[in-house]
Amino acid sequence: MKTWLSDPESMIRKIQVGDDELRNEFIRSSLLFVKNAVFRVTRDFYVESSDDFSIALQAFNRAIDRFHSEKGIPFEPYARIIIRNAVLNHIRSDKRARRQVLMTDTQNEKGEDATWSMTGEDGRETQINLEFEEAMAETESKLRMFGLELKRIAERLPKHADTRRLCLKAARILGESSLRDEMMRTRKLPVKALSILSGIPIKTIEKNRAAIVFYEAILSCGPESVRYYARAFEEEKK
């Protein structure tokens, strides 16, 4: 069986309509992926004999059921996020020991693994970091589908505030219309159709393609605090 990472979506569609045999085969072929996802969190070399691994397999199975390719996020980062969240929740509820948690799916600006430790009885600080990192991971994954890098996107954002508002308006309209599905299917911004729908000149949209794609990604799957700021900025002069 070929690695599922090459095209998991077609297999998942068959599984979701009731192909249990394929589900079992899919999970068996994904054991190394699940093991690696757990190891990223716990740094436990004996992952497969731990409760964390059982929790991760259950989470992976849920990810299969809940995954929707229409959201524009590939299955691999989606499943990794679901697994990581489940394992962290399990660790937080483990009263027998206070374990350090390493989250290395996201790197800092130097390319080094970012690390957080559990703090507080309920792990609240880690949960806040986790939710932010999950959203940013989804955003970055979506940008990569259009050949964009999060760490370089600032260089391509418009400098003028009014232009940024126009780009945000275009991104919001794009995300709320069927044009978003077209964009995800073709991996291209539907410039002409978006111009007609938004009333924004074609030249403005063409010049700011990267910014509009970035803002749409932020508005659709970015951290709530960033989405709130973006919406407030767009509405500022209305």
CYANA upper distance limits for C-alpha pairs under 8 A (distance plus 0.5 A):
  1 MET  CA     29 SER  CA      8.50
  2 LYS  CA      6 SER  CA      8.39
  3 THR  CA     29 SER  CA      7.76
  4 TRP  CA      8 PRO  CA      5.41
  4 TRP  CA     11 MET  CA      8.49
  4 TRP  CA     26 PHE  CA      7.95
  4 TRP  CA     29 SER  CA      7.98
  4 TRP  CA     30 SER  CA      8.19
  5 LEU  CA     76 GLU  CA      7.53
  7 ASP  CA     11 MET  CA      7.99
  8 PRO  CA     12 ILE  CA      6.64
  8 PRO  CA     75 PHE  CA      7.37
  9 GLU  CA     13 ARG  CA      6.76
  9 GLU  CA     69 SER  CA      7.42
  9 GLU  CA     75 PHE  CA      7.50
 10 SER  CA     14 LYS  CA      7.24
 11 MET  CA     15 ILE  CA      6.84
 11 MET  CA     22 LEU  CA      8.23
 11 MET  CA     26 PHE  CA      8.48
 12 ILE  CA     16 GLN  CA      6.51
 12 ILE  CA     64 ILE  CA      6.91
 13 ARG  CA     17 VAL  CA      7.14
 14 LYS  CA     18 GLY  CA      7.37
 14 LYS  CA     19 ASP  CA      6.47
 14 LYS  CA     22 LEU  CA      8.32
 15 ILE  CA     19 ASP  CA      5.11
 15 ILE  CA     20 ASP  CA      6.90
 15 ILE  CA     22 LEU  CA      6.79
 15 ILE  CA     23 ARG  CA      6.10
 15 ILE  CA     64 ILE  CA      8.46
 16 GLN  CA     64 ILE  CA      8.04
 16 GLN  CA     65 ASP  CA      6.64
 19 ASP  CA     23 ARG  CA      6.87
 20 ASP  CA     24 ASN  CA      6.78
 21 GLU  CA     25 GLU  CA      6.84
 22 LEU  CA     26 PHE  CA      6.38
 23 ARG  CA     27 ILE  CA      6.63
 24 ASN  CA     28 ARG  CA      6.65
 25 GLU  CA     29 SER  CA      6.70
 26 PHE  CA     30 SER  CA      6.77
 27 ILE  CA     31 LEU  CA      6.96
 27 ILE  CA     61 ASN  CA      8.14
 30 SER  CA     34 VAL  CA      6.75
 31 LEU  CA     35 LYS  CA      6.52
 32 LEU  CA     36 ASN  CA      6.59
 33 PHE  CA     37 ALA  CA      6.68
 34 VAL  CA     38 VAL  CA      6.80
 34 VAL  CA     53 PHE  CA      8.19
 34 VAL  CA     56 ALA  CA      7.16
 34 VAL  CA     57 LEU  CA      7.34
 34 VAL  CA     60 PHE  CA      7.91
 34 VAL  CA     80 ARG  CA      8.34
 34 VAL  CA     83 ILE  CA      8.16
 35 LYS  CA     39 PHE  CA      6.65
 35 LYS  CA     47 VAL  CA      6.91
 35 LYS  CA     48 GLU  CA      7.40
 35 LYS  CA     53 PHE  CA      7.40
 36 ASN  CA     40 ARG  CA      6.69
 37 ALA  CA     41 VAL  CA      7.44
 37 ALA  CA     80 ARG  CA      6.57
 37 ALA  CA     83 ILE  CA      7.43
 37 ALA  CA     84 ARG  CA      7.35
 38 VAL  CA     42 THR  CA      6.69
 38 VAL  CA     43 ARG  CA      8.19
 38 VAL  CA     47 VAL  CA      7.50
 38 VAL  CA     52 ASP  CA      7.64
 38 VAL  CA     53 PHE  CA      7.21
 38 VAL  CA     56 ALA  CA      7.43
 38 VAL  CA     83 ILE  CA      7.85
 38 VAL  CA     84 ARG  CA      7.34
 38 VAL  CA     87 VAL  CA      7.73
 39 PHE  CA     43 ARG  CA      5.13
 39 PHE  CA     44 ASP  CA      6.17
 39 PHE  CA     45 PHE  CA      7.46
 39 PHE  CA     47 VAL  CA      7.19
 40 ARG  CA    102 LEU  CA      7.18
 40 ARG  CA    103 MET  CA      6.61
 40 ARG  CA    104 THR  CA      6.27
 40 ARG  CA    105 ASP  CA      7.62
 41 VAL  CA     84 ARG  CA      7.24
 41 VAL  CA     87 VAL  CA      8.23
 41 VAL  CA     88 LEU  CA      8.25
 41 VAL  CA    101 VAL  CA      6.32
 41 VAL  CA    102 LEU  CA      5.32
 41 VAL  CA    103 MET  CA      5.56
 41 VAL  CA    104 THR  CA      7.56
 42 THR  CA    100 GLN  CA      8.07
 42 THR  CA    101 VAL  CA      6.24
 42 THR  CA    102 LEU  CA      6.56
 43 ARG  CA    102 LEU  CA      7.66
 46 TYR  CA     50 SER  CA      7.52
 47 VAL  CA     52 ASP  CA      7.66
 47 VAL  CA     53 PHE  CA      6.41
 48 GLU  CA     53 PHE  CA      6.06
 48 GLU  CA     54 SER  CA      8.44
 49 SER  CA     53 PHE  CA      7.64
 50 SER  CA     54 SER  CA      7.59
 51 ASP  CA     55 ILE  CA      6.80
 52 ASP  CA     56 ALA  CA      6.57
 52 ASP  CA     87 VAL  CA      6.42
 52 ASP  CA     90 HIS  CA      7.82
 53 PHE  CA     57 LEU  CA      6.70
 54 SER  CA     58 GLN  CA      6.89
 55 ILE  CA     59 ALA  CA      6.74
 55 ILE  CA     86 ALA  CA      7.26
 55 ILE  CA     87 VAL  CA      6.92
 55 ILE  CA     90 HIS  CA      8.08
 56 ALA  CA     60 PHE  CA      6.57
 56 ALA  CA     83 ILE  CA      5.70
 56 ALA  CA     84 ARG  CA      8.20
 56 ALA  CA     86 ALA  CA      7.13
 56 ALA  CA     87 VAL  CA      6.77
 57 LEU  CA     61 ASN  CA      6.74
 57 LEU  CA     83 ILE  CA      8.33
 58 GLN  CA     62 ARG  CA      6.85
 59 ALA  CA     63 ALA  CA      6.63
 59 ALA  CA     82 ILE  CA      6.69
 59 ALA  CA     83 ILE  CA      5.81
 59 ALA  CA     86 ALA  CA      6.83
 60 PHE  CA     64 ILE  CA      6.92
 60 PHE  CA     79 ALA  CA      6.66
 60 PHE  CA     82 ILE  CA      7.57
 60 PHE  CA     83 ILE  CA      6.64
 61 ASN  CA     65 ASP  CA      7.13
 62 ARG  CA     66 ARG  CA      6.61
 63 ALA  CA     67 PHE  CA      6.19
 63 ALA  CA     78 TYR  CA      8.00
 63 ALA  CA     79 ALA  CA      6.06
 63 ALA  CA     82 ILE  CA      6.98
 64 ILE  CA     79 ALA  CA      8.31
 67 PHE  CA     75 PHE  CA      7.59
 67 PHE  CA     78 TYR  CA      8.28
 69 SER  CA     73 ILE  CA      6.98
 69 SER  CA     74 PRO  CA      7.34
 69 SER  CA     75 PHE  CA      8.10
 70 GLU  CA    181 ASP  CA      7.70
 70 GLU  CA    184 MET  CA      8.45
 72 GLY  CA    142 LYS  CA      7.11
 72 GLY  CA    184 MET  CA      6.74
 73 ILE  CA     77 PRO  CA      8.01
 73 ILE  CA     78 TYR  CA      7.16
 73 ILE  CA    138 GLU  CA      7.08
 73 ILE  CA    141 SER  CA      7.21
 73 ILE  CA    142 LYS  CA      6.43
 74 PRO  CA     78 TYR  CA      6.94
 74 PRO  CA    141 SER  CA      8.01
 74 PRO  CA    142 LYS  CA      8.47
 75 PHE  CA     79 ALA  CA      6.37
 76 GLU  CA     80 ARG  CA      6.71
 77 PRO  CA     81 ILE  CA      6.64
 77 PRO  CA    137 ALA  CA      8.02
 77 PRO  CA    138 GLU  CA      7.70
 77 PRO  CA    141 SER  CA      7.80
 78 TYR  CA     82 ILE  CA      6.91
 78 TYR  CA    138 GLU  CA      7.91
 79 ALA  CA     83 ILE  CA      6.63
 80 ARG  CA     84 ARG  CA      6.53
 81 ILE  CA     85 ASN  CA      6.58
 81 ILE  CA    134 GLU  CA      6.82
 82 ILE  CA     86 ALA  CA      6.72
 83 ILE  CA     87 VAL  CA      6.67
 84 ARG  CA     88 LEU  CA      6.61
 85 ASN  CA     89 ASN  CA      6.63
 85 ASN  CA    130 LEU  CA      8.19
 86 ALA  CA     90 HIS  CA      6.71
 87 VAL  CA     91 ILE  CA      6.70
 88 LEU  CA     92 ARG  CA      6.62
 88 LEU  CA    101 VAL  CA      8.23
 89 ASN  CA     93 SER  CA      6.80
 90 HIS  CA     94 ASP  CA      6.75
 91 ILE  CA     99 ARG  CA      7.76
 92 ARG  CA    122 ASP  CA      6.89
 92 ARG  CA    123 GLY  CA      6.67
 93 SER  CA    122 ASP  CA      8.44
 94 ASP  CA     98 ARG  CA      8.28
 98 ARG  CA    118 MET  CA      8.30
 99 ARG  CA    118 MET  CA      7.80
100 GLN  CA    117 SER  CA      5.86
100 GLN  CA    118 MET  CA      6.48
101 VAL  CA    115 THR  CA      8.38
101 VAL  CA    116 TRP  CA      7.11
101 VAL  CA    117 SER  CA      5.95
101 VAL  CA    118 MET  CA      6.75
102 LEU  CA    115 THR  CA      5.88
102 LEU  CA    116 TRP  CA      6.57
102 LEU  CA    117 SER  CA      7.42
103 MET  CA    113 ASP  CA      8.34
103 MET  CA    114 ALA  CA      7.25
103 MET  CA    115 THR  CA      6.21
103 MET  CA    116 TRP  CA      7.27
104 THR  CA    113 ASP  CA      5.70
104 THR  CA    114 ALA  CA      6.40
104 THR  CA    115 THR  CA      7.22
105 ASP  CA    113 ASP  CA      8.19
106 THR  CA    113 ASP  CA      7.09
106 THR  CA    114 ALA  CA      6.89
106 THR  CA    133 GLU  CA      7.88
106 THR  CA    137 ALA  CA      7.76
107 GLN  CA    111 GLY  CA      5.82
107 GLN  CA    112 GLU  CA      5.83
107 GLN  CA    113 ASP  CA      5.13
107 GLN  CA    114 ALA  CA      5.82
108 ASN  CA    112 GLU  CA      6.03
108 ASN  CA    113 ASP  CA      6.90
108 ASN  CA    114 ALA  CA      6.35
109 GLU  CA    151 LYS  CA      8.12
116 TRP  CA    126 THR  CA      7.32
117 SER  CA    126 THR  CA      7.53
118 MET  CA    123 GLY  CA      5.89
118 MET  CA    125 GLU  CA      7.84
118 MET  CA    126 THR  CA      6.26
119 THR  CA    123 GLY  CA      5.68
119 THR  CA    124 ARG  CA      7.63
119 THR  CA    125 GLU  CA      6.77
119 THR  CA    126 THR  CA      7.38
120 GLY  CA    124 ARG  CA      7.15
120 GLY  CA    125 GLU  CA      7.98
123 GLY  CA    127 GLN  CA      6.81
124 ARG  CA    128 ILE  CA      6.85
125 GLU  CA    129 ASN  CA      6.90
126 THR  CA    130 LEU  CA      6.42
127 GLN  CA    131 GLU  CA      6.62
128 ILE  CA    132 PHE  CA      6.87
129 ASN  CA    133 GLU  CA      6.54
130 LEU  CA    134 GLU  CA      6.44
131 GLU  CA    135 ALA  CA      6.80
131 GLU  CA    223 PRO  CA      8.02
132 PHE  CA    136 MET  CA      6.72
132 PHE  CA    223 PRO  CA      5.95
133 GLU  CA    137 ALA  CA      6.43
134 GLU  CA    138 GLU  CA      6.83
135 ALA  CA    139 THR  CA      6.70
135 ALA  CA    221 CYS  CA      6.47
135 ALA  CA    222 GLY  CA      5.42
135 ALA  CA    223 PRO  CA      5.57
136 MET  CA    140 GLU  CA      6.50
136 MET  CA    221 CYS  CA      8.38
136 MET  CA    222 GLY  CA      6.30
136 MET  CA    223 PRO  CA      7.04
137 ALA  CA    141 SER  CA      6.56
138 GLU  CA    142 LYS  CA      6.71
138 GLU  CA    221 CYS  CA      6.92
138 GLU  CA    222 GLY  CA      7.77
139 THR  CA    143 LEU  CA      6.80
139 THR  CA    217 ALA  CA      6.10
139 THR  CA    218 ILE  CA      6.76
139 THR  CA    221 CYS  CA      6.44
139 THR  CA    222 GLY  CA      6.18
140 GLU  CA    144 ARG  CA      6.76
140 GLU  CA    149 GLU  CA      7.58
140 GLU  CA    150 LEU  CA      6.38
141 SER  CA    145 MET  CA      7.26
142 LYS  CA    146 PHE  CA      7.80
142 LYS  CA    217 ALA  CA      7.15
143 LEU  CA    147 GLY  CA      7.07
143 LEU  CA    148 LEU  CA      5.58
143 LEU  CA    149 GLU  CA      6.96
143 LEU  CA    150 LEU  CA      7.59
143 LEU  CA    213 VAL  CA      7.95
143 LEU  CA    214 PHE  CA      7.25
143 LEU  CA    217 ALA  CA      7.60
144 ARG  CA    148 LEU  CA      5.60
144 ARG  CA    149 GLU  CA      6.72
145 MET  CA    187 ARG  CA      7.46
146 PHE  CA    187 ARG  CA      6.52
146 PHE  CA    188 LYS  CA      7.87
148 LEU  CA    152 ARG  CA      8.22
148 LEU  CA    153 ILE  CA      7.50
148 LEU  CA    210 ALA  CA      7.96
149 GLU  CA    153 ILE  CA      6.56
150 LEU  CA    154 ALA  CA      8.37
152 ARG  CA    156 ARG  CA      8.04
153 ILE  CA    157 LEU  CA      7.13
153 ILE  CA    210 ALA  CA      8.09
153 ILE  CA    211 ALA  CA      8.14
153 ILE  CA    214 PHE  CA      8.16
156 ARG  CA    208 ASN  CA      8.27
156 ARG  CA    210 ALA  CA      7.10
156 ARG  CA    211 ALA  CA      7.01
157 LEU  CA    164 ARG  CA      8.06
157 LEU  CA    208 ASN  CA      7.91
157 LEU  CA    210 ALA  CA      7.95
157 LEU  CA    211 ALA  CA      5.74
158 PRO  CA    163 THR  CA      6.77
158 PRO  CA    164 ARG  CA      6.33
158 PRO  CA    208 ASN  CA      7.73
158 PRO  CA    211 ALA  CA      7.81
159 LYS  CA    163 THR  CA      8.10
159 LYS  CA    164 ARG  CA      7.93
160 HIS  CA    164 ARG  CA      6.90
161 ALA  CA    165 ARG  CA      6.80
162 ASP  CA    166 LEU  CA      6.85
163 THR  CA    167 CYS  CA      6.73
164 ARG  CA    168 LEU  CA      6.66
165 ARG  CA    169 LYS  CA      6.57
165 ARG  CA    233 PHE  CA      7.70
165 ARG  CA    234 GLU  CA      5.60
166 LEU  CA    170 ALA  CA      6.65
166 LEU  CA    200 ILE  CA      7.89
167 CYS  CA    171 ALA  CA      6.57
167 CYS  CA    205 ILE  CA      8.01
167 CYS  CA    208 ASN  CA      7.70
167 CYS  CA    211 ALA  CA      7.13
167 CYS  CA    212 ILE  CA      5.74
167 CYS  CA    215 TYR  CA      7.88
168 LEU  CA    172 ARG  CA      6.55
168 LEU  CA    212 ILE  CA      7.16
168 LEU  CA    215 TYR  CA      6.51
168 LEU  CA    216 GLU  CA      8.08
168 LEU  CA    230 ALA  CA      7.97
168 LEU  CA    234 GLU  CA      6.87
169 LYS  CA    173 ILE  CA      6.70
169 LYS  CA    198 SER  CA      8.15
169 LYS  CA    234 GLU  CA      7.46
170 ALA  CA    174 LEU  CA      6.45
170 ALA  CA    194 LEU  CA      7.68
170 ALA  CA    198 SER  CA      6.69
170 ALA  CA    200 ILE  CA      8.05
170 ALA  CA    212 ILE  CA      7.12
171 ALA  CA    175 GLY  CA      6.60
171 ALA  CA    212 ILE  CA      5.75
171 ALA  CA    213 VAL  CA      7.35
171 ALA  CA    215 TYR  CA      6.26
171 ALA  CA    216 GLU  CA      5.06
171 ALA  CA    219 LEU  CA      8.30
172 ARG  CA    176 GLU  CA      6.74
172 ARG  CA    215 TYR  CA      8.49
172 ARG  CA    216 GLU  CA      6.87
172 ARG  CA    219 LEU  CA      7.64
173 ILE  CA    177 SER  CA      6.71
173 ILE  CA    194 LEU  CA      8.48
173 ILE  CA    197 LEU  CA      8.25
173 ILE  CA    198 SER  CA      7.24
174 LEU  CA    178 SER  CA      8.09
174 LEU  CA    179 LEU  CA      6.27
174 LEU  CA    180 ARG  CA      5.96
174 LEU  CA    194 LEU  CA      7.35
174 LEU  CA    216 GLU  CA      7.74
175 GLY  CA    179 LEU  CA      7.95
175 GLY  CA    180 ARG  CA      5.88
175 GLY  CA    216 GLU  CA      6.73
175 GLY  CA    219 LEU  CA      8.43
175 GLY  CA    220 SER  CA      7.55
176 GLU  CA    180 ARG  CA      7.90
178 SER  CA    182 GLU  CA      7.26
179 LEU  CA    183 MET  CA      6.63
179 LEU  CA    190 PRO  CA      7.40
179 LEU  CA    193 ALA  CA      8.20
179 LEU  CA    194 LEU  CA      7.86
180 ARG  CA    184 MET  CA      6.74
181 ASP  CA    185 ARG  CA      6.58
182 GLU  CA    186 THR  CA      6.58
182 GLU  CA    187 ARG  CA      8.49
182 GLU  CA    190 PRO  CA      7.89
183 MET  CA    187 ARG  CA      5.77
183 MET  CA    188 LYS  CA      5.69
183 MET  CA    189 LEU  CA      5.88
183 MET  CA    190 PRO  CA      6.82
184 MET  CA    188 LYS  CA      7.85
189 LEU  CA    209 ARG  CA      7.47
189 LEU  CA    213 VAL  CA      7.99
190 PRO  CA    194 LEU  CA      6.42
191 VAL  CA    195 SER  CA      6.58
191 VAL  CA    202 ILE  CA      6.99
191 VAL  CA    205 ILE  CA      6.86
191 VAL  CA    206 GLU  CA      7.10
192 LYS  CA    196 ILE  CA      6.87
192 LYS  CA    202 ILE  CA      6.78
193 ALA  CA    197 LEU  CA      6.70
194 LEU  CA    198 SER  CA      6.37
194 LEU  CA    199 GLY  CA      8.48
194 LEU  CA    200 ILE  CA      8.39
195 SER  CA    199 GLY  CA      5.89
195 SER  CA    200 ILE  CA      5.54
195 SER  CA    201 PRO  CA      6.33
195 SER  CA    202 ILE  CA      6.00
195 SER  CA    205 ILE  CA      7.66
196 ILE  CA    200 ILE  CA      7.86
200 ILE  CA    204 THR  CA      7.39
200 ILE  CA    205 ILE  CA      7.58
201 PRO  CA    205 ILE  CA      7.09
202 ILE  CA    206 GLU  CA      6.54
203 LYS  CA    207 LYS  CA      6.51
204 THR  CA    208 ASN  CA      6.74
205 ILE  CA    209 ARG  CA      6.33
205 ILE  CA    212 ILE  CA      8.19
208 ASN  CA    212 ILE  CA      6.78
209 ARG  CA    213 VAL  CA      6.78
210 ALA  CA    214 PHE  CA      6.58
211 ALA  CA    215 TYR  CA      6.58
212 ILE  CA    216 GLU  CA      6.56
213 VAL  CA    217 ALA  CA      6.70
214 PHE  CA    218 ILE  CA      6.76
215 TYR  CA    219 LEU  CA      6.53
216 GLU  CA    220 SER  CA      6.52
217 ALA  CA    221 CYS  CA      6.41
217 ALA  CA    222 GLY  CA      7.08
218 ILE  CA    222 GLY  CA      4.63
218 ILE  CA    223 PRO  CA      7.87
218 ILE  CA    226 VAL  CA      7.81
218 ILE  CA    227 ARG  CA      6.79
219 LEU  CA    227 ARG  CA      5.83
219 LEU  CA    230 ALA  CA      8.09
222 GLY  CA    226 VAL  CA      7.13
222 GLY  CA    227 ARG  CA      6.81
223 PRO  CA    227 ARG  CA      6.74
224 GLU  CA    228 TYR  CA      6.51
225 SER  CA    229 TYR  CA      6.80
226 VAL  CA    230 ALA  CA      6.65
227 ARG  CA    231 ARG  CA      6.68
228 TYR  CA    232 ALA  CA      6.60
229 TYR  CA    233 PHE  CA      6.51
230 ALA  CA    234 GLU  CA      6.73
231 ARG  CA    235 GLU  CA      6.75
232 ALA  CA    236 GLU  CA      6.45
